[in-house]
Amino acid sequence: MSYSGTVVVGGGVIGLSIAVRLAADRSVTLLDPAPARGASWVAGGMLAPVTESWPGEEDLLELGCASLARWPEFAADLGVELRTDGTAVAALDAADAAQLDILADHLATLGRAVDRLTGRELRKREPAVGPSVRSGLMVPGDLAVDNRELLRGLVSAAARAGVTFDRRCAQVVEPGSVRLAGGEVIRCGTTVIAAGAWSGGLHPALDQLVRPVKGEILRLRARPGVLPLTHTVRALVESRPVYLVPRKGDELVLGATQYEAGFDTEVTAGGVHRLLDDAERVVPGIAEYGLTETAAGLRAGSRDNLPLVGPLEPGVLVAAGHHRNGLLLAPITAAAVRAMIAGEDPPAEVLAADPARHVPTRR
Ligand SMILES: Cc1cc2nc3c(=O)[nH]c(=O)nc-3n(C[C@H](O)[C@H](O)[C@H](O)COP(=O)(O)OP(=O)(O)OC[C@H]3O[C@@H](n4cnc5c(N)ncnc54)[C@H](O)[C@@H]3O)c2cc1C
């Protein structure tokens, strides 16, 4: 069997975004036994490069900010709404407050000053935050998206653009072909490996570069009478990160744990307990919410937290390893892959994500 154009392996937010971009000027097949699921279905939906940043990860901050700038147009093209209220960041104990100071100092040195607030000042801006919060920050530029609405928008856009969905599972990607589980070989032009945490098994160069990082997350429903959140709230609770992302309507997403647990996607009682306990210390009203869903997903971890976006060998590209930021980085990743395949320069911020920083590649 053969496909004349490009085959994208993996139909999470990254593969779908790439397929939609590529389909504007070439024929595209998307290979995935379960498209629009994976980590992308589970995720929190924060588009938050600034509150994710940390000293030493300046390239990731630049990449994230460049992608954030593309989000309003990306969302409008897909007919997907964005939340623009920004993020309230909260610290519980003295060590948590010290961590927020490090983040605020770091951002100031990069010229990205944020508002430092006392606990009382933070509560004025976000009344759902409780009295145990010691200090905080307000980050106005962050956005948030309903990841499931986004995936529905991408699947519709891909179908409209003529992308062929092939629900088979890839096993190995080689120049000019993809071997399927079961042994059949598909001949094709270019292949893009975009299979998230599973990408490491699809090409020998990715074997040690992409690993699964488990994350548990909860979905809650505001019951009548509870005080709704007006911003995304991120917090450190005795050094453990927790976040709450309000959705349109009454949904609230509460995440997320982070473990190195291989391909395990079972939700544990301990994970749910920890998330609810930490969230309640930040937003006491959370105990009155209904619990509607628990889920676990696999982030695609990389060695340096930057994704891998670029050629591996002639006719084979990778777009994986987006770790905690795959939704945020989808627009710039798709633009970069389109440019690389068209022989154009990708956005400059993507050069830091070249897989050649870790493994020899052939162009
Ligand atoms: C709990 C949690 C919360 C998160 N919150 C956020 C957030 O707030 N903001 C943010 O930006 N990011 C967040 N992330 C990270 C984000 O979800 C990921 O970075 C992003 O979804 C990665 O997208 P992807 O398309 O690379 O992978 P995935 O969404 O995992 O998709 C991979 C796809 O590849 C397919 N596939 C696998 N193997 C094969 C194969 N052999 N052949 C064909 N297809 C295959 C799978 O079926 C799947 O559809 C979160 C992740 C988790 C787990």
The ligand as a Gaussian input file, in Angstrom:
#p B3LYP/6-31G(d) Opt

LIG

0 1
 C       -2.258000      15.426000      33.468000
 C       -1.715000      16.245000      32.329000
 C       -1.959000      17.612000      32.292000
 C       -1.435000      18.387000      31.270000
 N       -1.719000      19.732000      31.227000
 C       -1.232000      20.493000      30.202000
 C       -1.557000      21.876000      30.123000
 O       -2.285000      22.418000      30.961000
 N       -1.027000      22.601000      29.097000
 C       -0.226000      22.037000      28.132000
 O        0.234000      22.758000      27.229000
 N        0.081000      20.718000      28.184000
 C       -0.395000      19.942000      29.202000
 N       -0.088000      18.616000      29.273000
 C        0.835000      18.066000      28.277000
 C        0.098000      17.805000      26.976000
 O       -1.059000      17.069000      27.251000
 C        1.000000      17.027000      26.041000
 O        2.259000      17.674000      25.908000
 C        0.347000      16.938000      24.662000
 O       -0.947000      16.415000      24.771000
 C        1.203000      16.097000      23.751000
 O        0.496000      15.909000      22.554000
 P        0.931000      14.797000      21.550000
 O        0.042000      14.935000      20.380000
 O        2.409000      14.875000      21.357000
 O        0.697000      13.417000      22.337000
 P       -0.653000      12.671000      22.718000
 O       -1.769000      13.600000      22.963000
 O       -0.305000      11.706000      23.799000
 O       -1.028000      11.893000      21.386000
 C       -0.235000      10.840000      20.910000
 C       -1.081000      10.069000      19.911000
 O       -0.248000       9.111000      19.281000
 C       -1.019000       7.936000      19.089000
 N       -0.105000       6.821000      18.954000
 C        0.659000       6.252000      19.921000
 N        1.373000       5.238000      19.422000
 C        1.058000       5.167000      18.109000
 C        1.476000       4.314000      17.062000
 N        2.379000       3.330000      17.277000
 N        0.950000       4.491000      15.822000
 C        0.045000       5.482000      15.597000
 N       -0.377000       6.328000      16.566000
 C        0.130000       6.162000      17.803000
 C       -1.904000       7.850000      20.313000
 O       -3.049000       7.071000      20.064000
 C       -2.237000       9.323000      20.548000
 O       -3.444000       9.697000      19.920000
 C       -0.628000      17.792000      30.265000
 C       -0.408000      16.416000      30.281000
 C       -0.956000      15.640000      31.293000
 C       -0.730000      14.152000      31.284000

